[in-house]
């Protein structure tokens, strides 16, 4: 199963580029990963403090993947809307990858969502992988 607080699916065209359309979605409760829809999908609509994605084995373990820009002064270089998870998988080959992403797919060509830095400036982005025992949706990962 999977779950995430992301609230939007960013739709793609036939070339797998962003179409500009979004679909509202509620993935805050567990959803079966067996749905092929999750094998090629872009999820956005995150609030800055809640950019995470969980892959859950209900019999035992969940793995939470989170990512965030790290800044001391709370001055962010990336826009909140540019924090995404790009999902890719193939049930036949037996893999699934929830990729943390900053910026829009194809942003190197379009400039949409790129983080531009002046000389000598830094962009620090933390990606964290946190396994935890799965209890139920009412409990947090630290419980």
Residue, then its C-alpha position, 0 to 999 in steps of 0.5 A: x500500500x501507499x499513502x501521502x499528504x500530496x493532494x494533486x496529480x499533475x497530468x501528463x500528455x502522450x509524450x509524458x510531459x506535463x499537460x498543465x492539468x491537475x486532478x485533486x486526489x486524497x491519498x492520505x489513507x492507504x491505497x493499494x499499490x497494485x493499481x497500475x495508475x501509480x506506475x507512472x504518476x506525478x504527485x504534488x500539492x504538498x505543504x512545505x512541512x509535509x512532503x513525504x510518501x510512504x510505502x507500506x507492507x500492512x503485515x509489518x513495515x512502512x518506509x517513509x521517504x521525505x524531502x525538504x529544502x534546508x534553510x536557516x533563515x527560512x528563506x526558500x529558493x524552491x517554491x512550495x509547489x515545486x516539491x513533488x514525488x514522481x512515481x515509476x514502476x513496473x508490476x511485471x518486473x517487480x519494482x516501484x520507485x517514489x522519487x523525491x523531486x524538486x522542480x517540474x519535470x522537464x524544467x531544464x528545458x522549460x525553466x519552470x520550477x528551476x532553482x537558480x542560484x547566484x554565484x557562491x550561493x547554496x541550495x541544500x535539500x535533505x532526503x530522508x528514508x525512515x523505516x518504521x513498524x506499521x501499526x495503523x493510520x491513527x499512529x505516527x511513525x514514532x509510535 
